[in-house]
Amino acid sequence: MAAALGLSVVGTLGVLLAAKRTGHIADVRPLVDELLRQGFWVAPRLVKQALLAAAEEGPDDSRS
């Protein structure tokens, strides 16, 4: 529906990245880790991409 209305669609990881960019949170990783512990599911490659975008993971970091 949002796309049909011409609105941008942002997922949870996108919201966390925006919060870091605007200074509302210091780090994305602890929040993603807690979401995963609570049962939130997201593809591991998306987690890796988000952490790379947040400069919290290098390309060879296999923690996520």
ABEGO torsion letter per residue (X at the ends): XAAAAGBBBBBAAAAAAAAAAAGABABAAAAAAAAAAAGBBBBAAAAAAAAAAAGABBAABAAX
